[in-house]
Amino acid sequence: MYSKANNILQRCRLIEVSHLLFAVLVFAIAVFSTALQAAEENPLAADFSLKDANGQVHSLADYKGKPLILHFWATWCPYCKKLQPGLEKIRNDNQASDLQVLAISFNEDEGAKPAETLLARGIHIPTLIDGDGVAADYGVIGTPTTFYINRLGEVVWKTNISDPNDRKLVDAAEYIMTK
């Protein structure tokens, strides 16, 4: 009987020790994970220099210290056409702030006129042309792709959302204006 009770007691201690070790392991993972997240930094936006339809050169440096929404698109893209009114609304709603919205046209058909296309759609977002190299620098593989860049020049969000009413687009704009 004593041996059986002793055996049960040893098993209970073993279970207690294993629970304690598990708790310590979970705690260590949580601390390590938090440390890794704190150490991660948002990547800096790639520098660029592109012309608009009037020949004026724009570069990332022109937007230094300002929150920037950078929208990669093409005139033939139906999803871009769908999204752009949402981006235009964000731009219009924030005209009193220093939020900047800029479009970069790439992967265009020969003879495409991106600036004229946007204006015909009622979109007044400045657009830069011949952005294939910049799209590659940003790792863009499809349209639309939109980047939210904070005042420090860090890319805080990259999205392929095409729903102009998706609340995440507005939330991200508000976020980059405060950070």
C-alpha positions, 0 to 999 in steps of 0.5 A, spaced: 500 500 500 505 504 501 509 503 495 502 504 491 501 511 495 508 513 494 508 511 486 502 516 486 505 521 489 511 521 484 506 521 478 503 527 481 510 531 482 512 529 475 505 532 473 506 538 477 514 539 474 511 538 467 506 543 468 511 548 471 516 546 465 510 547 460 509 554 463 516 556 463 516 554 456 510 558 454 513 564 458 519 564 454 516 563 447 512 569 449 518 574 451 522 571 445 516 573 440 515 580 443 523 581 443 523 579 436 517 583 434 520 589 438 526 588 434 523 588 427 522 595 423 518 596 417 522 596 411 524 603 408 520 605 402 525 604 396 527 611 393 524 613 386 525 618 381 519 618 375 516 623 371 508 625 370 505 626 364 507 634 364 515 631 364 515 634 372 520 629 376 517 626 382 522 623 387 520 619 394 524 625 397 519 630 395 514 627 400 519 626 406 516 627 412 509 626 410 505 620 410 504 617 403 499 612 399 503 610 393 498 606 388 501 602 383 496 601 377 495 600 370 489 603 365 487 596 363 486 594 370 479 593 372 480 592 379 484 599 379 478 602 376 474 600 382 479 602 387 481 609 385 474 612 387 476 610 394 483 613 394 480 619 391 475 620 397 481 618 402 485 624 398 479 629 398 477 627 406 484 629 408 486 635 404 487 639 410 492 634 412 499 633 409 497 626 407 499 625 400 496 620 395 500 618 389 499 613 383 505 610 379 502 607 372 506 601 370 505 595 365 502 599 360 499 598 353 503 602 348 499 608 347 496 608 354 495 615 357 495 614 365 494 621 367 488 622 362 485 616 364 485 618 371 482 625 369 477 622 365 475 617 371 474 624 375 480 622 379 485 627 381 491 623 384 497 625 381 500 619 377 507 618 375 508 614 368 513 608 366 513 606 373 516 599 371 522 599 374 519 602 381 514 597 381 520 592 381 523 595 386 517 595 391 516 588 389 509 589 385 507 583 381 500 585 380 495 591 380 492 594 384 498 594 389 498 600 394 503 602 399 502 606 406 508 609 408 509 613 414 512 620 416 519 616 417 519 613 410 517 606 412 512 602 409 507 600 414 502 596 410 502 593 403 495 591 400 492 589 394 485 591 396 480 593 390 474 594 394 474 602 395 469 602 401 474 597 405 475 600 412 482 598 412 484 603 407 481 609 411 484 606 418 491 605 414 491 612 412 489 615 419 495 610 422 500 613 417 498 620 419 499 619 426 505 615 426 
